[in-house]
Amino acid sequence: MSSAIPGSDPAVSGGHPGASSGAPVALVTGASRGIGRAIAECLAAAGFTVVVNYASSTAAAAEVVTAIETAGGKAWSHQANVGDEEQVEALFKAVLAREGRLDVLVNNAGITRDGLLLRMKTADWQSVIDLNLTGVFLCTRAASKVMLKARCGRIINITSVVALMGNAGQANYSAAKAGLLGLTRSNAAEFAPRGVTVNAVAPGFIASDMTEKLDKEAILKAIPLGRMGRAAEVAGAVRFLAADPAAAYITGQVLQVDGGMVMR
Ligand SMILES: NC(=O)c1ccc[n+]([C@@H]2O[C@H](COP(=O)([O-])OP(=O)(O)OC[C@H]3O[C@@H](n4cnc5c(N)ncnc54)[C@H](OP(=O)(O)O)[C@@H]3O)[C@@H](O)[C@H]2O)c1
C-alpha cells in the first residue's frame, strides 16, 4: 500500500462514477478480526471510508477503527448479526444515514461449526448456512437497492477453496461457500446491466482465529507455496477487485488466494 491518506490512491480517487459526493464508502462485514480486519485496513488505506461491521467483539472493532484513524484513514463501526434480516436492515440504514452512499460491499463475515456429517447437529448445519450464505443474500439485497440505483458498485464475497474441492468435516461450511459461488455468478449476471460487479475471493488456509486449532503440518503439505496465507494477502485481492478502473471489467469471477492449493 503506497499511501494511507484517504483519496490519495489513484485506484479509487473520486470514487465510482454516479455516486454522491465525498470519499467512496466500503462496508466490510465481520471486520473486527482476521481477514475482515485486514480488508478494512487495506480499503481504508486505499481511500475508502470503511464501515467496520462485527457481531460481538465491540472492543476489537473499536481497535480496528482506531488503527485506521491513526494511519490517516476514516472508519466507524456498527454491530449487527448479518444473518438477521432486521439487523441487516438497520446496518444499511445506518450506512446510508451517515454516508449517503455505498460503493463497495465485502461479504466477509463467516463461521465454522465443523463435524462429520453423520454426527452433525441440525443446528450446526443451519447456523453456518444462515450466516455464511443467507447473510450474504441479505446484505447483497440491501446493497443492491443502493448500487443499482446509483448504477455502480462492487460486491465482493469471501468464499473458500473448500467451495471448489469440498472438505471432510465441513459439509455445512463447504455447502454454504459453494452456494456463494452460485450467488456470485447469478448476481453478477443480474446486476451487470446496471454497472454493478460481483466477484468472489476464495482464500486457502489463512492464519486467523478460524484456523488456529487446525493441524498445520498436514495443511502445509497440501500448499505448493509451503506456508499459510496472510490476511493481508486476501485483502490485497479484495482491494484489486474494488479498484476503479483496474477491476471495472471483471465480474462473476472467483479469485483464489491459496498458495497454489487448488489449480484449475
Ligand atoms: N481463515 C481462513 O483460512 C479462511 C479460509 C477461507 C475462507 N475464509 C473466510 O474468510 C472470512 C473471514 O474469516 P476469518 O478467518 O478472518 O474469521 P475470524 O477470524 O473467525 O473472524 C470472523 C469475523 O466474522 C465476524 N462475525 C461472526 N459472526 C458474525 C455475524 N453473525 N454477523 C457479523 N459478523 C460476524 C466476527 O465478529 P466478532 O469478532 O464480533 O465475533 C469476526 O469479525 C470468513 O467468511 C471465512 O469463512 C477464511
The ligand as a Tripos MOL2 file, in Angstrom:
@<TRIPOS>MOLECULE
LIG
   48    52     1     0     0
SMALL
NO_CHARGES

@<TRIPOS>ATOM
      1 N1         -9.0760  -18.1810    7.8050 N.am      1 LIG1
      2 C1         -9.1140  -18.9380    6.7200 C.2       1 LIG1
      3 O1         -8.2310  -19.7700    6.4850 O.2       1 LIG1
      4 C2        -10.2160  -18.7890    5.7170 C.ar      1 LIG1
      5 C3        -10.1330  -19.5360    4.5370 C.ar      1 LIG1
      6 C4        -11.1280  -19.4110    3.5880 C.ar      1 LIG1
      7 C5        -12.1740  -18.5460    3.8010 C.ar      1 LIG1
      8 N2        -12.2410  -17.8350    4.9610 N.ar      1 LIG1
      9 C6        -13.3810  -16.9360    5.1300 C.3       1 LIG1
     10 O2        -12.9160  -15.6280    5.3880 O.3       1 LIG1
     11 C7        -13.8460  -14.9470    6.2190 C.3       1 LIG1
     12 C8        -13.1270  -14.3980    7.4450 C.3       1 LIG1
     13 O3        -12.5230  -15.4840    8.1240 O.3       1 LIG1
     14 P1        -11.5250  -15.2680    9.3620 P.3       1 LIG1
     15 O4        -10.5920  -16.4260    9.3530 O.co2     1 LIG1
     16 O5        -10.9660  -13.8870    9.3690 O.co2     1 LIG1
     17 O6        -12.5630  -15.4480   10.5850 O.3       1 LIG1
     18 P2        -12.4440  -14.9970   12.1070 P.3       1 LIG1
     19 O7        -11.0500  -14.6230   12.4520 O.co2     1 LIG1
     20 O8        -13.1320  -16.0640   12.8920 O.co2     1 LIG1
     21 O9        -13.3530  -13.6420   12.1300 O.3       1 LIG1
     22 C9        -14.7190  -13.7380   11.8610 C.3       1 LIG1
     23 C10       -15.3180  -12.3560   11.7620 C.3       1 LIG1
     24 O10       -16.7080  -12.5100   11.4380 O.3       1 LIG1
     25 C11       -17.4810  -11.8220   12.3950 C.3       1 LIG1
     26 N3        -18.7730  -12.4720   12.5900 N.ar      1 LIG1
     27 C12       -19.0280  -13.7110   13.0820 C.ar      1 LIG1
     28 N4        -20.3510  -13.9210   13.1290 N.ar      1 LIG1
     29 C13       -20.9320  -12.7790   12.6540 C.ar      1 LIG1
     30 C14       -22.2770  -12.3660   12.4700 C.ar      1 LIG1
     31 N5        -23.3090  -13.1830   12.7710 N.pl3     1 LIG1
     32 N6        -22.5190  -11.1270   11.9830 N.ar      1 LIG1
     33 C15       -21.4880  -10.2860   11.6940 C.ar      1 LIG1
     34 N7        -20.1990  -10.6310   11.8410 N.ar      1 LIG1
     35 C16       -19.9340  -11.8530   12.3290 C.ar      1 LIG1
     36 C17       -16.6530  -11.8150   13.6540 C.3       1 LIG1
     37 O11       -17.1120  -10.7720   14.5020 O.3       1 LIG1
     38 P3        -16.8750  -10.8570   16.1320 P.3       1 LIG1
     39 O12       -15.4150  -10.5970   16.3320 O.co2     1 LIG1
     40 O13       -17.7240   -9.7870   16.6670 O.co2     1 LIG1
     41 O14       -17.2730  -12.2380   16.5260 O.co2     1 LIG1
     42 C18       -15.2680  -11.5870   13.0610 C.3       1 LIG1
     43 O15       -15.0760  -10.2240   12.7810 O.3       1 LIG1
     44 C19       -14.9520  -15.9460    6.5410 C.3       1 LIG1
     45 O16       -16.0280  -15.8060    5.6470 O.3       1 LIG1
     46 C20       -14.2680  -17.2850    6.3030 C.3       1 LIG1
     47 O17       -15.1880  -18.2960    6.0040 O.3       1 LIG1
     48 C21       -11.2910  -17.9380    5.9260 C.ar      1 LIG1
@<TRIPOS>BOND
     1     1     2 1
     2     2     3 2
     3     2     4 1
     4     4     5 ar
     5     4    48 ar
     6     5     6 ar
     7     6     7 ar
     8     7     8 ar
     9     8     9 1
    10     8    48 ar
    11     9    10 1
    12     9    46 1
    13    10    11 1
    14    11    12 1
    15    11    44 1
    16    12    13 1
    17    13    14 1
    18    14    15 2
    19    14    16 1
    20    14    17 1
    21    17    18 1
    22    18    19 2
    23    18    20 1
    24    18    21 1
    25    21    22 1
    26    22    23 1
    27    23    24 1
    28    23    42 1
    29    24    25 1
    30    25    26 1
    31    25    36 1
    32    26    27 ar
    33    26    35 ar
    34    27    28 ar
    35    28    29 ar
    36    29    30 ar
    37    29    35 ar
    38    30    31 1
    39    30    32 ar
    40    32    33 ar
    41    33    34 ar
    42    34    35 ar
    43    36    37 1
    44    36    42 1
    45    37    38 1
    46    38    39 2
    47    38    40 1
    48    38    41 1
    49    42    43 1
    50    44    45 1
    51    44    46 1
    52    46    47 1
@<TRIPOS>SUBSTRUCTURE
     1 LIG1         1 GROUP 0 **** ****
